[in-house]
């Protein structure tokens, strides 16, 4: 099965880009193995107040799990409080090239 990484990096929370990133990942979850990487301003979307509605809306497209990755520096810089029970892989910038190489396709949203 092909592995696809959807990357959201510039959009602030509440914009359609973060929402569309998750929506696309869940829509293709039956055909490929999707993952989401949130960078820069998009890391705020992992905040407790934001993520519940975002995830609930996007997850209606598929029952499969979508792996979520975020850059640790961006999460700390934005002072994001991760939602309890949310499985997020926090990465350093040095680990980013290795992560990207694991995927067949990378889509920047």
C-alpha positions in Angstrom: 0.0 0.0 0.0 1.3 3.5 -0.9 2.2 5.8 1.9 1.2 9.5 1.6 2.2 12.4 3.9 -0.1 15.4 3.9 1.8 18.5 5.2 0.1 21.6 6.5 2.6 24.4 7.4 1.4 28.0 7.0 -2.3 28.0 7.8 -3.5 29.3 11.1 -6.2 27.4 13.0 -9.7 28.0 11.7 -8.6 28.3 8.1 -9.7 25.8 5.6 -6.2 24.4 4.9 -5.8 22.6 8.2 -9.3 21.2 7.9 -8.7 20.1 4.3 -5.5 18.4 5.2 -7.2 16.1 7.7 -10.2 15.7 5.4 -8.0 14.6 2.5 -6.1 12.2 4.7 -9.2 10.5 5.9 -10.9 10.4 2.5 -8.0 8.4 1.0 -7.4 6.2 4.1 -9.1 3.2 2.5 -6.8 3.4 -0.6 -3.5 4.5 0.8 -1.7 4.7 4.2 -2.0 8.5 5.0 -0.2 10.5 7.6 -0.4 14.2 8.5 2.5 16.5 9.4 1.6 19.8 11.1 4.4 22.5 11.0 4.8 26.1 11.9 1.4 27.8 12.5 -0.6 24.7 11.7 0.8 23.1 14.9 -1.8 25.1 16.9 -4.5 22.9 15.5 -3.4 20.2 18.0 -4.6 22.4 20.8 -7.3 20.9 23.1 -9.9 23.5 22.1 -9.4 23.1 18.4 -8.7 19.5 17.6 -11.8 17.8 18.8 -14.2 19.4 16.3 -11.6 19.3 13.5 -10.9 15.6 14.0 -14.6 14.6 14.5 -15.5 16.3 11.2 -12.7 14.8 9.2 -12.9 11.3 10.6 -16.4 10.7 9.3 -14.9 9.7 6.0 -13.1 6.7 7.3 -12.7 4.5 10.3 -9.0 3.9 9.7 -6.4 5.7 11.8 -4.4 8.5 10.4 -1.0 9.0 11.9 -0.2 12.6 13.1 3.2 14.1 13.3 4.3 17.6 14.4 7.5 19.4 14.9 8.3 19.7 18.6 9.8 23.2 18.2 6.6 24.5 16.6 4.4 23.0 19.3 6.5 24.5 22.0 6.8 27.9 20.2 3.1 28.2 19.9 2.6 26.9 23.5 0.2 24.3 22.2 -1.5 22.0 24.8 -2.0 18.7 23.2 -5.3 17.0 23.5 -5.3 14.2 26.1 -5.2 10.8 24.5 -4.1 12.1 21.1 -1.3 10.1 19.6 1.1 12.6 18.1 4.6 11.9 17.1 6.7 14.9 18.0 9.8 15.3 15.8 12.8 17.5 15.8 13.8 19.3 12.6 16.8 16.9 12.3 14.4 13.9 12.1 12.2 15.6 9.4 14.2 14.4 6.3 14.1 10.8 7.5 10.3 11.0 8.0 9.7 12.4 4.5 11.9 9.7 2.9 9.5 7.0 4.4 6.7 8.1 2.1 5.9 7.5 -1.5 4.2 10.8 -2.0 4.3 14.1 0.0 1.4 16.6 -0.6 1.8 20.2 0.7 -1.5 21.8 1.5 
